[in-house]
Amino acid sequence: MTVGDAISVRTASADTGGPSGRGADLAAAARELVGGLLAEPWGQVSPSIYETGKLVTLAPWLTGHGRRVRYLLAEQRPDGGWGAPGGYAMVPTLSAVEALLTSVDRDKGSAQAAEPGELLAAAGRGLRLLERLLPTLDADGVPDMPAVDLIAASLIGSINRLLDDLERTRPDLVRDSWSPGLRLGLPPGLDDSRLVKIRKVLAAGIAPPDKVVHALETVADLARGTGAVRPAGTGTVGASPAATAAWLDERSAGDPGNPARIFLETVVSRHDGLAPCGYPITVFERGWVLSILARAGLVSSVPADLRTSLEDTLGPAGTPAAEGLPADADTSSGALYALALLGAPRPPDPLWTYETETHFCTWPGEDGFSVTTNAHALEAFGAYLRHVTANGASRATGNGGPVPVERYRATVEKLASVLCRNQHADGSWTDRWHVSPYYATMSCVLALERFGGPRAAAAVEQARRWVLDTRRPDGSWGLWEGTAEETAYAVQTLLPSADASEELRKVVARADEFLLTHEVGQNGYGAGPALWHDKDLYHPTAIVRASVLAARHLAHRHLNTEV
């Protein structure tokens, strides 16, 4: 049996023609996408400027070093920065500047290296941008991204040391690139206290917290070959190329058979010499893609290997996004909800590990709060509660005993209340794991509409009004610009709907046209901007593509109501 044969796909008959008449075969695209989850078991993620810059700094011996240096030079913006606007430019710009400054003398004579003058000129433009940007970033201006305080403090310290050295060894070139004496300071919204603590922990030979290992490169001088940290079975340290490169000592890096070295070589070979932030993202990608497609009605069953891969990762504390990371409530909720939608429900009891008095945290000890983690937990609990009540709770068992139905009900009510309580006055939601309010708003609306009960109806309606009110003139949606990803989230927020008005039909038709015209290649969609939070912004290609397919399928169903 082929992968395609093993997938049952339901689409409206209009999906092979569609209102646009352009022959969008959403069923075939869904089959291809699901098959790709097995073909690319580590996941499909865009490269990261931050992570690629750290490989330039930490692993010049790694295949493709010259490619990475040239990538950094090519990706610099006209204003001297790298990455997205505002505070989102801080981390990638710091990493790129550090990498270019490090390369000035170290890469001298390399056939693949850029000339020192070119490296210093680009670094100088970045430094001048940072000199203007960093003082403006108060607590509200620094994006809420993993390890941002560790990363900023580590990179700023490294850059200032490099500036000391270069002003001493290359004063003539430096004068042409930046003002002598320029040094960077931490933005007022951050301090280095946590970095100091982590350095003390690692210096004492004590293993740092699992979530800190994801950013082990921030203490690279202490991380080389430390026995306090061990690679996962795939060879990764902290599911991060940068953290893995920081851990490899000189002897291990020179061993082609070392698992961590093999991991890094595999990563860059799959990304044209570059590196993503979080990798692999196996469970996270599979849970999200399958739940998105199943919820929209595009997929009803999948290859047994995919379903088993989600089931087998679930332990007492749920599942991590992939090897090298700690378990978390968000990935666990996504996996549980996907299994429920695919007819293989599992008790969501592991999620109680993350329950606090007021909400569910992403992981124990989380500093912030994620509304989408709570929305996904509501879906996991709500779907399982429906399953056990529909099949007779008195006959069902969970974890070897009676199913705690009343606790499930109380948890569903608690989570629905959390979401409603955190809705903004304009009807939207925002979240710490994504730049765009359209992602957070979709997540909350879909959870509340299915499992929030009548009390959530007003919140759902207000959110839909906000979506309609923020549509762009070209029929798209987006925070910084209209994007296929955010337009797909908006459509999923609006649909399905009992509203058969001509106004909504026009809105949906224009959105579908936007999504169709942003199609690239057969059954493929453009990469689009990176909008997801990790150490740097990233674009999970398969997840975003699933959302676009789901949105187009829902749009076609709405526009062809006779189906």
C-alpha positions in Angstrom: 0.0 0.0 0.0 1.4 3.4 -0.9 1.2 6.5 1.4 -1.4 8.0 -0.9 -3.5 4.9 -0.7 -3.4 4.9 3.0 -4.8 8.4 3.3 -8.5 9.0 3.2 -9.3 12.5 2.0 -12.7 14.2 1.8 -13.1 17.4 -0.3 -16.1 19.1 -1.8 -16.5 18.4 -5.5 -15.7 22.1 -6.1 -12.2 21.5 -4.8 -11.1 20.2 -8.2 -12.5 23.2 -10.0 -13.3 25.8 -7.3 -14.9 29.2 -7.6 -11.8 30.6 -9.3 -11.9 28.0 -12.0 -8.1 27.3 -11.7 -8.3 23.6 -10.9 -6.9 23.7 -7.4 -6.6 20.0 -6.4 -6.7 20.3 -2.7 -7.1 16.6 -2.2 -3.9 15.8 -4.0 -2.1 18.6 -2.2 -3.2 17.2 1.2 -2.0 13.7 0.2 1.3 15.1 -0.9 1.7 17.0 2.3 0.9 14.1 4.6 3.3 11.9 2.6 6.0 14.5 3.1 5.7 14.1 6.9 7.2 10.7 6.5 9.6 11.7 3.7 11.1 14.5 5.9 11.0 13.0 9.4 12.9 15.8 11.0 10.5 18.4 9.7 10.3 21.3 7.2 11.5 24.6 8.6 13.0 27.8 7.1 16.6 28.7 7.8 17.4 31.1 10.6 19.8 34.1 10.4 20.5 33.8 14.1 21.3 30.0 14.0 23.3 30.3 10.8 25.3 33.1 12.2 26.1 31.1 15.3 27.4 28.2 13.0 29.7 30.7 11.3 31.0 31.7 14.7 31.3 28.3 16.3 31.8 25.8 13.5 33.9 27.2 10.6 35.0 23.6 9.9 31.5 22.6 9.0 30.7 22.0 5.3 29.3 25.1 3.7 31.0 27.7 5.8 31.5 30.1 2.9 27.9 29.7 1.9 26.8 30.8 5.3 29.0 33.9 5.3 27.7 34.9 1.9 24.1 34.3 3.1 24.6 36.7 6.0 26.0 39.4 3.7 23.2 38.9 1.2 20.4 39.0 3.8 21.4 42.4 5.3 18.7 45.0 5.0 19.4 48.5 3.6 19.2 49.9 7.1 22.0 47.6 8.3 19.8 45.2 10.2 18.8 41.6 9.7 15.5 39.9 10.2 12.0 41.3 10.9 11.1 44.9 12.0 11.6 46.5 15.3 12.7 44.4 18.3 12.6 41.3 16.2 15.8 42.5 14.4 17.8 42.4 17.7 18.7 38.8 17.9 19.5 38.1 14.2 21.4 41.3 13.8 23.5 40.6 16.9 24.3 37.1 15.6 25.2 38.3 12.1 27.4 41.0 13.4 29.2 38.6 15.7 29.7 36.1 12.9 31.1 38.7 10.5 33.5 40.2 13.1 34.7 36.7 14.0 35.4 35.9 10.4 37.5 39.0 9.7 40.9 37.5 10.8 40.0 33.8 11.3 38.9 33.3 7.7 41.8 35.2 6.2 43.3 33.3 3.2 40.2 31.0 2.9 39.2 30.6 -0.7 35.5 30.9 0.3 35.8 33.8 2.7 34.8 37.4 1.9 37.3 40.1 2.0 38.0 41.7 5.5 36.9 45.1 4.2 33.5 43.7 3.1 33.0 41.9 6.4 33.8 45.0 8.4 31.7 47.2 6.3 28.6 45.0 6.7 29.3 44.6 10.5 29.7 48.3 10.8 26.2 48.9 9.3 24.8 46.4 11.7 26.5 48.0 14.6 25.2 51.4 13.8 21.7 49.9 13.6 22.1 48.2 17.0 23.5 51.4 18.5 20.2 53.1 17.6 17.9 50.1 18.3 19.0 48.7 21.6 18.4 51.7 23.8 14.8 51.9 22.6 13.9 48.3 23.6 12.2 48.5 27.0 10.3 45.6 28.5 7.5 46.0 25.9 9.9 46.4 23.0 11.8 43.1 23.5 9.9 40.3 21.9 8.9 37.5 24.2 11.0 34.8 22.7 12.9 31.8 24.2 16.2 32.6 25.9 16.2 36.2 24.6 17.9 37.5 27.7 20.6 34.9 27.6 21.1 35.4 23.8 21.3 39.2 23.9 23.7 39.3 26.9 25.9 36.6 25.5 26.1 38.2 22.0 26.6 41.7 23.2 29.5 40.6 25.5 31.1 38.7 22.6 30.7 41.6 20.1 32.3 44.1 22.6 35.3 41.8 23.1 35.7 41.4 19.3 35.5 45.2 18.9 38.3 45.5 21.5 40.5 43.2 19.5 39.8 44.6 16.1 40.4 48.2 17.1 43.7 47.1 18.3 44.7 44.9 15.3 43.0 46.7 12.4 42.5 50.3 13.4 42.6 51.7 9.8 39.8 49.4 8.6 37.8 49.9 11.8 37.8 53.7 11.3 36.1 53.2 7.9 33.4 51.0 9.3 32.3 52.5 12.7 33.3 55.1 15.2 36.2 53.9 17.4 35.1 53.2 20.9 31.6 52.1 19.9 30.4 49.5 22.4 26.9 48.0 22.8 24.9 47.9 26.0 21.9 45.7 26.9 18.5 47.1 26.1 16.8 48.6 29.2 14.2 45.7 29.0 16.9 43.0 29.7 19.7 42.1 32.2 22.4 39.5 32.4 21.4 38.0 35.7 20.2 34.7 34.3 23.2 34.3 32.1 25.4 34.8 35.1 23.5 32.0 37.0 23.7 29.6 34.0 27.4 30.1 33.7 27.9 29.3 37.4 25.8 26.2 37.0 27.7 24.9 34.0 31.1 25.9 35.5 30.2 23.7 38.5 29.6 20.7 36.2 25.8 20.7 36.9 23.4 20.0 34.1 21.4 23.1 33.2 17.6 23.0 32.9 16.5 21.1 29.8 14.9 24.2 28.2 18.2 26.1 28.6 20.1 23.4 26.7 18.2 24.7 23.6 20.3 27.8 23.9 23.6 26.2 25.1 25.5 28.3 22.6 25.1 31.3 24.9 27.7 29.7 27.2 29.8 28.2 24.4 33.1 28.6 26.2 31.9 26.4 29.1 29.9 24.0 27.0 32.6 22.4 24.9 32.5 18.7 25.5 30.8 19.2 28.9 29.6 16.0 30.5 26.7 17.8 32.1 25.0 17.7 28.7 24.5 14.7 26.4 23.3 14.6 22.8 20.0 12.9 22.0 19.8 9.8 19.9 19.7 11.9 16.7 23.0 13.6 17.7 21.4 16.9 18.5 22.0 18.9 21.6 18.8 20.8 22.6 17.3 20.4 19.1 19.4 23.2 18.0 22.3 23.3 15.5 23.9 26.2 17.4 23.7 24.4 20.7 25.1 21.3 19.1 28.0 23.2 17.6 28.7 24.8 21.0 28.9 21.4 22.7 31.3 19.8 20.2 34.9 20.0 21.3 37.8 20.0 18.9 38.3 16.2 19.0 34.6 15.4 18.5 34.3 18.0 15.7 37.1 16.4 13.9 35.6 12.9 14.0 33.3 12.4 10.9 31.6 9.5 12.8 30.6 11.5 15.8 26.8 11.6 16.1 26.7 15.4 16.9 29.0 16.1 13.9 26.8 13.9 11.7 23.7 15.8 12.9 25.2 19.1 11.9 26.3 17.9 8.5 22.8 16.5 8.0 21.2 19.8 9.0 23.2 22.0 6.6 22.9 19.5 3.7 19.1 19.7 4.0 19.1 23.5 4.1 21.5 24.4 1.4 24.3 25.1 3.9 22.1 27.0 6.3 20.5 26.1 9.7 17.0 26.4 11.2 16.4 27.4 14.8 14.6 24.4 16.2 15.4 21.1 14.5 14.1 18.5 14.4 10.5 19.4 15.0 9.0 16.0 14.3 6.2 15.6 16.7 5.2 19.3 16.7 5.0 19.3 12.9 3.0 16.1 12.7 0.5 17.0 15.4 -0.2 20.4 13.9 -0.4 19.3 10.2 -2.7 16.4 10.9 -5.0 18.3 13.3 -5.3 21.2 10.9 -6.2 19.0 7.9 -8.5 16.7 10.0 -10.3 19.6 11.6 -11.1 21.1 8.2 -12.3 17.8 6.9 -9.5 17.3 4.4 -8.0 14.2 6.1 -9.8 11.4 8.0 -7.1 8.8 8.3 -3.4 8.6 7.9 -0.7 6.0 7.5 -0.3 3.9 10.6 3.3 4.9 11.0 2.3 8.6 11.4 -0.4 7.8 14.0 1.9 5.5 15.9 4.7 8.1 15.9 2.4 10.4 17.9 1.1 7.7 20.2 4.5 6.4 21.1 5.9 9.7 22.1 3.2 10.4 24.7 4.5 9.7 28.2 3.4 10.7 31.7 4.3 14.3 30.9 3.1 14.3 27.3 5.6 14.7 24.5 8.4 17.1 23.4 8.4 18.7 20.0 11.3 16.4 19.1 14.3 14.7 20.6 16.5 17.1 22.5 13.7 19.1 24.0 11.7 18.8 27.2 8.0 17.8 27.0 5.6 20.7 26.8 1.9 21.2 27.0 1.5 22.8 23.6 3.0 20.0 21.5 1.3 17.4 23.8 -2.1 19.1 23.2 -1.5 19.1 19.4 -0.6 15.4 19.3 -3.6 14.5 21.5 -6.1 16.5 19.5 -4.7 15.1 16.2 -5.2 11.6 17.5 -8.7 12.3 18.7 -9.7 13.7 15.3 -8.2 10.7 13.5 -10.2 8.3 15.6 -7.5 7.2 18.0 -8.3 9.3 21.2 -5.9 9.1 24.1 -6.6 10.4 27.7 -5.3 13.9 28.0 -4.3 13.3 31.6 -0.5 14.1 31.0 -1.6 17.7 30.5 -2.5 18.1 34.1 1.3 18.2 34.7 1.1 21.7 33.4 -2.0 22.9 35.3 -1.5 25.9 37.5 -4.1 27.6 39.7 -5.1 30.0 37.0 -4.1 28.4 33.6 -2.1 25.8 31.9 1.6 26.6 31.4 3.7 25.5 28.4 6.2 23.9 30.7 6.6 23.9 34.5 8.2 27.1 35.7 7.3 29.0 32.5 8.0 32.7 32.9 5.2 33.9 30.6 1.7 32.9 29.6 0.6 31.4 26.3 -3.1 31.8 25.3 -2.6 29.4 22.4 -1.2 26.7 24.7 -4.4 27.0 26.7 -6.5 26.9 23.5 -4.8 23.8 22.3 -5.3 22.2 25.7 -9.0 23.0 25.5 -9.2 21.2 22.2 -7.4 18.1 23.7 -9.6 17.9 26.8 -12.8 18.9 24.9 -12.3 16.3 22.2 -11.6 13.5 24.7 -14.6 14.5 26.9 -16.9 14.2 24.0 -15.4 10.8 23.2 -16.0 9.3 26.6 -19.4 10.8 27.1 -20.5 9.7 23.6 -19.3 6.2 24.3 -20.6 5.9 27.9 -18.3 7.2 30.6 -19.3 4.4 33.0 -17.8 1.8 30.7 -14.6 3.7 29.8 -11.4 3.6 31.8 -8.3 5.8 31.8 -4.9 5.0 33.2 -6.2 1.8 34.6 -9.2 3.3 36.5 -12.5 5.1 36.0 -12.4 8.1 33.7 -12.5 11.4 35.8 -15.3 12.9 33.7 -16.2 15.6 36.1 -12.6 16.7 36.3 -12.5 16.8 32.5 -15.6 19.0 32.5 -14.2 21.3 35.1 -10.9 21.6 33.1 -12.8 22.4 29.9 -14.7 25.2 31.7 -11.5 26.5 33.3 -9.7 26.7 29.9 -12.7 28.3 28.2 -12.7 30.9 30.9 -9.0 31.5 30.5 -9.4 32.2 26.8 -12.4 34.5 27.3 -10.7 36.4 30.1 -7.6 37.1 28.0 -9.4 38.4 24.9 -8.4 41.9 24.0 -11.0 44.7 23.9 -11.0 44.8 20.1 -11.9 41.0 19.9 -8.4 39.7 19.1 -5.9 37.6 21.0 -2.1 37.8 20.9 0.4 35.1 22.0 4.0 34.5 22.9 4.6 31.8 20.2 3.6 33.8 17.1 4.1 37.3 15.8 0.6 37.6 14.4 -2.7 38.1 16.3 -4.4 36.2 13.5 -2.8 32.9 14.6 -3.7 33.5 18.3 -7.2 34.6 17.4 -7.8 31.6 15.1 -6.6 29.2 17.8 -8.9 30.6 20.4 -11.9 30.9 18.2 -11.6 27.3 16.9 -11.3 26.0 20.5 -14.1 28.1 21.9 -16.5 27.4 19.1 -16.2 23.7 19.5 -15.7 23.3 23.2 -16.5 26.6 24.9 -20.2 26.3 25.1 -22.9 29.0 24.8 -21.0 31.3 27.1 -18.2 31.6 24.6 -20.4 32.7 21.7 -20.0 36.4 22.3 -16.2 36.1 22.4 -16.3 34.2 19.1 -18.6 36.7 17.4 -16.5 39.6 18.6 -13.3 38.0 17.2 -15.0 37.4 13.8 -16.0 41.1 13.7 -12.4 42.1 14.4 -11.2 39.8 11.6 -13.6 41.3 9.1 -12.7 44.9 10.2 -9.0 44.4 9.7 -9.1 43.0 6.2 -6.7 44.6 3.8 -7.8 46.2 0.5 -6.5 43.3 -1.5 -8.7 40.8 0.4 -5.8 39.5 2.6 -4.9 39.8 6.2 -1.5 40.4 7.9 0.2 42.2 10.7 3.0 43.8 8.6 1.7 42.9 5.2 -0.8 40.6 3.7 0.4 37.0 3.8 -1.0 33.7 2.7 -0.4 32.3 6.2 -2.3 35.0 8.1 -5.0 35.1 5.4 -5.5 31.3 6.0 -5.8 31.9 9.7 -8.5 34.6 9.1 -10.5 32.4 6.8 -10.4 29.5 9.4 -11.6 32.0 12.0 -14.6 33.0 9.9 -15.5 29.5 8.6 -17.5 27.4 8.8 -20.3 29.9 9.3 -24.1 29.9 9.1 -23.8 33.3 7.6 -24.9 33.0 4.0 -24.8 36.7 3.3 -23.5 38.0 0.0 -21.0 40.2 2.0 -19.3 37.2 3.6 -19.3 35.3 0.3 -17.4 38.2 -1.3 -14.9 38.3 1.6 -14.3 34.6 1.3 -14.0 34.6 -2.5 -11.4 37.4 -2.4 -9.4 35.6 0.3 -9.4 32.4 -1.7 -8.3 34.3 -4.8 -5.4 35.8 -2.8 -4.4 32.4 -1.5 -4.6 31.0 -5.1 -2.5 33.7 -6.6 0.2 33.2 -3.9 0.6 29.6 -4.9 4.1 28.6 -6.1 4.5 25.5 -8.3 2.4 22.4 -8.3 0.5 22.1 -5.0 3.1 24.3 -3.4 2.9 27.6 -1.5 5.4 30.3 -1.1 7.5 30.3 2.0 6.2 33.7 3.2 7.7 35.6 6.1 8.9 33.9 9.3 6.3 34.6 11.9 6.7 31.9 14.6 8.7 32.4 17.8 11.8 30.5 18.7 15.2 32.0 19.4 14.7 33.6 16.0 11.6 33.9 13.9 10.9 30.8 11.8 8.5 29.5 9.2 7.3 25.9 9.6 6.6 25.2 6.0 4.4 22.1 6.3 2.3 23.6 9.1 1.7 26.8 7.2 0.9 24.9 4.0 -1.6 22.8 5.9 -3.4 25.9 7.1 -3.6 27.3 3.5 -5.0 24.0 2.2 -7.5 23.9 5.1 -8.6 27.5 4.5 -9.1 27.0 0.8 -11.1 23.8 1.4 -13.4 25.7 3.8 -13.7 28.6 1.4 -14.7 26.2 -1.4 -17.3 24.5 0.8 -18.7 27.9 1.8 -18.9 29.2 -1.8 -20.5 26.0 -3.0 -23.2 25.6 -0.5 -25.1 23.1 -2.6 -22.3 20.5 -1.9 
